[in-house]
Amino acid sequence: MSTFTLYAKNLRALRSLEWSPSGVSLLVGANGAGKSTALQALKFLRLAVDRDAAEAVNLAFGGYFDLRNRVAAEHAWIEIGIRIGNLDLRLRLVSVQGLTKSGEMTLHDGPTELFRGAAGRSQIAFLSPLDPAVAAFMNTILKMGIFHDPDISSLRGGSNIAHTQVLDSRGTNAITMLRGWFQRRPDRWRYDFVLTGLRAAFPKLITDLDFVEAGNTIAAQVYRPGSEMPAHLGSEANGVLTMLVLLCDLAAAEKGGIVAIDEPENSLHPYAIRLFVRLADQLARRNDLTVVLTTHSPVLLDAFNDTPEQIYVLDGMTEPAPVRLSEFKNPEWLRQFRLGELYADDGIVSNDDENVRG
């Protein structure tokens, strides 16, 4: 499986994070433990490489306010980095009175420093033609998919016809992407993956999809079992639209890529949640993906009953965080419970934990 290590220091709730997930993994913790921040750190890295650190802070974290961990020293560096293979990229920010004063980026190949300077793709782009490993490393970062809060309301009206290159983090262009995948033979498998998943999740609601273009908008239609007349996708339940976006999140990934989804369980029936995990696992194995999910869902945790080592816990105390559930709790003890029930009963982490830091 494709693997990476994400680093963060003094970043909001993440005093010290060192996380090396693989395959399909869950990140759990109390509210405020830093789960969403970990995914935002991935988004920040992608944006900082493609643009610059200041813009990346605004787009990934919503600005500089309260960016540094509350117990960190006043002028302590905020550090965010990623290692893939032997290549290690780190970005360091200094936040003073809520404003980021400077940003520095370093790139190492093992112990050898390849670059040190201001953050931004243009600063190290010259290395890529000279080193295929650097080019592949940069491409993996730039193609990371970080997804959250599907914009179901917007999707009901369709997707803009022009937005066809990259799946939006909230799935607003999912219908445009789907039609593009359907029309391009090399990408047809992506469309088939989404449609097959929708059929399996909602066998009484969906047998096929079709697309309708009106001006600058592409809308989707669904065909129900036994009916030759299509229905507008926008009139379907929230769960149907959510599942469509989630499946697109997975299908959009390139081989060897990284996909991160924040709380995919929202709006989904338990059966659809379990099916989504199975489909994610199948695609991850087939395409060498790393898929990371944050969750508060007991149903989603139950899907990992046999693989607690794929669950990572942010408990607000362990540094570096997170820790595998199979190391955080005795595996023999864990086997006595369903993980979802244990989580719901505060047997893994609790919002009452005084050590959870904001």
MARMARVO-182343 format. One line per 3 residues: number of its first residue (from 1); for each residue x, y, z of C-alpha. Coordinates in steps of 0.25 Angstrom, whole numbers, plus 2048, in hexadecimal, padded with zeros to 3 digits. Each point is the difference from the previous one (the first is absolute). Layout:
// MARMARVO-182343
NUM	X:Y:Z  ...
// end
This chain:
// MARMARVO-182343
1	800:800:800  804:80E:7FE  805:806:80D
4	804:80E:805  803:806:80D  7FA:80E:804
7	806:809:80A  7FB:80B:808  805:808:80C
10	7FA:80B:808  7F4:800:7F6  7F3:803:807
13	7FC:7F4:809  80C:7F8:7FA  80C:803:809
16	808:7F4:7F9  7FA:7F8:7F5  807:7F5:7F8
19	7F7:7F7:7F9  803:7F5:7F6  7F2:7FA:7FB
22	7FF:7F6:7F5  7F5:7F9:7F9  7F2:805:806
25	802:806:80D  7F7:807:80B  804:80C:808
28	7F8:801:80D  800:80A:80C  7F8:809:808
31	7FA:80D:7FB  80C:80A:7FF  80B:7F5:800
34	805:804:7F2  7FA:7F6:7F6  7FB:80A:7F6
37	80D:808:802  808:7F4:7FC  7F8:800:7F3
40	802:80F:7FE  80F:7FE:802  800:7F7:7F4
43	7F8:80B:7F8  809:80A:805  80C:7F8:7FA
46	7FA:7FF:7F3  7FC:80F:7FF  80E:804:805
49	807:7F8:7F6  7F7:805:7F5  7FF:80F:804
52	806:806:80D  7FF:7FE:80F  7F8:80D:803
55	7F5:7FC:7F6  801:7F1:804  7FD:805:80F
58	7F4:808:7FC  7FA:7F5:7F7  803:7F4:809
61	7FE:805:80E  7F7:80C:7FD  80B:80A:804
64	80B:802:80B  7F7:802:80C  804:7F6:80B
67	809:7F8:7F7  80A:7FD:80A  7FE:7F6:80B
70	7FB:807:80D  80B:7FA:809  80C:802:7F6
73	80A:80B:802  7FC:80E:7FB  80A:800:7F4
76	801:7F1:7FE  800:7FB:7F2  7F3:7F9:7FA
79	805:7F5:7F8  7F9:7F8:7F5  806:7F5:7F8
82	7FF:7F3:7F8  809:7F5:7FD  7FE:7F6:7F4
85	80B:7F6:7FE  80D:807:802  7FB:80E:7FD
88	7FC:809:80C  7F9:80E:7FE  7FF:809:80C
91	7FA:80E:801  802:809:80C  7F8:80C:804
94	801:80A:80B  7F3:805:805  801:80D:808
97	7F4:806:806  7F7:7F8:7F6  808:804:7F4
100	80A:7F7:7F9  80D:808:7FE  808:7F6:7F8
103	800:7F3:7F9  80B:7F7:7FC  800:7F3:7F8
106	80B:7F5:800  801:7F4:7F8  809:7F4:804
109	803:7F3:7F9  804:7F8:80C  80B:808:807
112	803:808:7F4  7FA:80E:7FF  7FA:803:7F2
115	7FA:80D:802  7FE:80B:80B  7F8:80D:7FD
118	7F3:806:7FF  7F4:7F7:7FF  7FA:7FF:7F2
121	800:7F7:7F4  808:809:7F7  80B:800:80B
124	803:7F1:7FE  7FA:7FD:7F2  80E:801:7FA
127	803:7F3:807  7F6:7F7:7FA  805:7FF:7F2
130	80E:7FC:806  7FB:7F6:809  7F4:7F6:7FD
133	7FE:7FD:80E  7FE:80E:804  7F6:802:7F5
136	7F8:7F4:804  801:805:80F  7FA:80D:7FC
139	7F6:7FA:7F7  7FB:7F8:80B  7FE:80C:809
142	7F9:808:7F6  7F6:7F5:7FD  7FD:7FD:80E
145	7F0:801:802  7FB:806:80D  7F1:800:801
148	7F6:805:80A  7F2:805:802  7F9:7FB:7F3
151	7F8:80C:7FA  7F4:7F9:7FE  7F7:80C:7FE
154	809:805:7F5  801:7F3:7F9  7F1:7FF:7FF
157	800:80A:7F6  80B:7FA:7F8  80F:803:7FD
160	806:80A:7F8  804:7FB:7F3  80E:806:800
163	805:7FA:80D  806:7F3:7FA  80E:7FF:805
166	800:7FD:80F  7F5:7FC:809  7FC:80B:809
169	803:7FE:80F  7F1:800:803  7FC:7F9:7F3
172	7F9:80C:7F9  805:7FB:7F3  7FD:7F1:802
175	7F6:7FF:7F5  809:807:7F6  80B:7F7:804
178	7F7:7F4:7FE  7FC:803:7F2  80E:803:7FC
181	804:7F2:806  7F5:7FA:7F8  804:806:7F3
184	80F:7FD:801  804:7F2:7FE  80C:7FF:809
187	7F7:806:80B  7F4:7F8:7FE  804:7F7:80C
190	7FE:80C:809  7F2:802:7FB  7FD:7F1:801
193	805:800:80E  7F7:80B:805  7F4:7FA:7F9
196	802:7F2:805  802:805:80E  7F3:808:7FF
199	7F8:7F4:7FB  805:7F8:80C  7FD:80A:80A
202	7F2:804:7FB  7FB:7F4:7F8  7F2:804:800
205	803:80E:7FB  80B:800:7F6  803:7F7:7F4
208	806:80A:7F6  805:80F:7FF  7FE:80A:7F4
211	804:80E:7FE  7F9:80D:7FB  807:80C:7FC
214	7F9:80E:801  809:80C:7FE  80C:800:809
217	7FA:7F5:809  800:7F1:7FF  7F5:7F8:808
220	7FF:7F2:803  7F4:7F6:7FE  7FE:7F3:807
223	7F8:7F4:7FB  7F9:7F8:80A  7FD:7F1:7FF
226	7F5:7FC:7F7  7FE:80F:7FB  804:805:7F2
229	7FE:80F:804  80C:807:807  7FF:808:80D
232	808:80C:803  80C:7FD:809  7FD:80D:808
235	7F3:7FA:805  807:7F4:807  803:7FF:80F
238	80C:806:806  806:7F2:802  800:7FD:7F1
241	807:80D:7FD  80A:7FF:80B  803:7F1:7FC
244	802:805:7F1  80A:80B:805  808:7F6:809
247	801:7F6:7F5  805:80B:7F7  80A:804:80A
250	806:7F2:7FF  7FF:7FF:7F1  807:80D:7FE
253	80D:7FA:806  80C:7FC:7F7  807:7F3:803
256	809:801:80C  7F9:80D:804  7FB:805:80E
259	7F1:803:803  7FB:806:80D  7F2:802:803
262	7FA:807:80D  7F5:7F8:806  7FA:7F9:7F4
265	7F5:7FA:809  7F7:80C:800  7F2:7FE:7F9
268	803:7F1:7FE  7F8:7F4:804  808:7F6:808
271	800:7F6:7F4  805:80B:7F7  80B:803:809
274	805:7F2:801  7FF:7FF:7F1  808:80C:7FE
277	80B:7FA:809  801:7F3:7F8  800:808:7F3
280	80B:809:805  808:7F4:804  7FE:7F9:7F3
283	805:80C:7F8  80B:803:809  806:7F2:7FE
286	7FE:800:7F1  806:80E:7FE  80A:801:80B
289	7F9:80B:807  801:806:80E  7F2:804:805
292	7FF:807:80E  7F2:802:806  7FD:808:80C
295	7F3:7FC:808  7F7:800:80C  7F8:7F5:7FB
298	7FE:7F3:808  7FC:7F9:7F3  80C:804:7F9
301	809:7FB:80B  7F9:7F3:800  804:7FE:7F2
304	80E:7FF:805  7FD:7F6:80C  80A:7F6:7F9
307	80B:80B:7FD  802:809:80D  80E:803:7FB
310	7FA:808:7F5  7F9:809:80A  808:80C:805
313	7FD:807:80D  802:80F:803  7FF:800:810
316	806:80E:803  80B:7FA:808  809:7F7:7F8
319	80B:807:7F8  803:7FE:7F5  7F2:7FD:7FD
322	7F8:7F8:7FB  801:7F2:805  7FB:7F3:7FB
325	7F3:7FB:807  807:7F3:801  80B:806:808
328	7F8:80A:807  7F7:7F5:806  803:7F2:803
331	7FC:7F8:7F4  7FB:7F4:808  7F7:80A:808
334	7FB:806:7F3  7FC:7F3:7FA  7F5:7FF:80B
337	7F9:80C:7FA  7FA:805:7F3  809:80D:7FE
340	7F4:809:7FD  7F9:7FC:80D  80D:802:807
343	802:80E:7FA  7F2:804:802  802:7FC:80F
346	80C:809:801  809:7F3:801  80A:806:7F6
349	800:80F:801  7F7:809:807  7FC:80F:7FF
352	801:801:80F  80F:7FD:7FF  806:80D:806
355	80D:7FD:7F8  7FA:803:7F3  806:80D:7FB
358	7FA:80B:7F7
// end
